[in-house]
Amino acid sequence: HHAEVIRHEPTPGWAVHEFIAGPLAAATGIPRPLDRALNPQSLFSLGGIQNFGEVTVEPSGLRVRIVDVNGRVRFTHTLVPER
């Protein structure tokens, strides 16, 4: 149980984002080293606390938030549509 936001860019110009959060009932843990095969970049990493993720989809983009068990927003990241 940890929170992490990772941007993978397996080939130049093509990226995939991975959002990891909770489950609320799991024991706390710590993020592990990333597998380098997909050229990952950790944008946020947090272990040792209970947390959950919130995803909001709007015409302007996709927003993900990592929130701790006390309701404190620990990280926000927004992806906007590419044109």
N, C-alpha and C positions, 0 to 999 in steps of 0.2 A: 504494500500500500504506500504509494508515493505519488507525487504529481510531477509531470514533466511535459514540456512542449518542445518538439524536435522538428527541425526543418531538414529534410533529406533532399539532396540534389544528386541523384545517381548519374545524370548526364547534364552537361552545361545547358542552362536555359530551361530545364524541366525540374520542378520541385514538388514535393509532397510534404504536407505537414501532418504530424502525428501528435495527438493530444491524449495524455494519460492522466487519469484521476481516479481516486477512490477504489474499491467499493467502501462504503461507509462502515460496514461491519468487519472489515479486515484489520488485522494487526498492522501497526505502522512498520515501515521498512525504509530503506534508503535506495536511491537510484543506483543502477549498475552502470558500468562502463558501456558505452555505445559500440555496436558493431560498426566498423569503419567501411564496410562494403558499399553502403549507399551514400557515402559522403555526408554523414549527419552533422548538424550543428545544434547543440542544445541551446534553446532560447530561454528556458526556465527550468529549474530543477529544485525540488524541495522534498525532503523526507522527514520522517519522525513526527508528523502531525496527521490527524484525521483531516480529510479534505474531500471536496466534490467539485465536479466540473459543470459549467453552465455554458451552453451553446445557444447563440441567438443568430438567426438567419434573417437578413433584411435585404432589400434591393441594393443597398449601398455596400453590403459585404457580410462576412461571417465573423462573429465575435465569439471568442472563447474566454471564459474567466475561470480561474482556480480560486475557490473560496474555502477557507478553513472552517472547522466545526463551530466556531464562534461567530461566523458570518462575515469575517474580515476578508476582503478581496486581496489575494496575495499576488495575482498576476492577471493582466488582460492583454490579449493579442487579437488584432483584427486583420483579416485577409480581405482585400478588395478585389473585385472582378478585374481580370486582365482584358484589355481591348486589343 
